[in-house]
Amino acid sequence: MANLASVRAEIDRARKLVDRQRRDILALQRADRSTADAELVLSRQLARLDGLIGERNRLQQVQPARRRVLGGRSW
C-alpha cells in the first residue's frame, strides 16, 4: 500500500507530464500535424491522474488529520 506522500509526489509528476503532453499537442497543431495519437496518450494520462487523485482522497480519509498549531510549526 502506498503512503500519502508518495501518492502526492506521483500526482505532481503526472500533472507535469500532462502539461508537457498538452504543449506537445499545441505544437503539433501549430505545425498542422495530426494530433490523434497525442490526444490518445493525453486521455490515458488523465485517466491515470484521476485514479491517483481518487487514491489520494481515499488515503486522506483513512489517515487521521494532523493537528497543527497556528504558524504551521510541527514541533
N, C-alpha and C positions, 0 to 999 in steps of 0.2 A: 504494500500500500504506500502510495506516495504521500509525502507530507505537504503541508500547505505552502511552505516556502518554495519547494521545488516546482509545484504546480504553478505558482505565481511567476516564477522565472521562466517556465515553459510558455506561459501565456504571453509574457513580454517578448520572448523570442519569436513566437508565432505571429504576433502583431507586426513585428518588424518585417517578417517575411511577406506578410500580406501587403504591407505598404510598398515593398520593393516590387512585388508582382503587379500591383496597380500602376506603378510608374512604368514598368516594362510594357504593360498593355497600352498606356498612353503613348509611349514611344513607337510602338508598332502601329497604332492608329495614325500618328503623325507621318509615319513612313508609308502609309497606305498599304499595310500588310494585313494578312488575316490574323485575327485575334482569337479564333475559336479554341485552339489548344491552350492558349494562355488563360482564357476565361474558364476553361475546364479545370485547370490547375488551381486557379483562384477559388473556384467553388469548393474544391476539395479542401483547400487550406482553411476556408471559412467554416466548413463543417467540422473540421478538426478543432478549430478555435472555439466553436460553440460547445463542443464536447468538453474541452478543457475548462471553460468557464462554468459549465454545469458541475464538473468535478470539484472545482474550487468552491462553489457555493455549497455543495454537499459537505465538504470538509469544514467549512466555516460554521455550519450548523452543528457539526459533531463536536468540534473543539470548543471548550469554554472560552468566553471572551476574557481577554486580559484586562485587568483594571489598570488604568493609567492616571497618574496624578497630573494636575494642570502643569503645563510646561513640557510635558512629554518625557520626563525623566523616568527611567525604568528601574532605578535603584531606590 
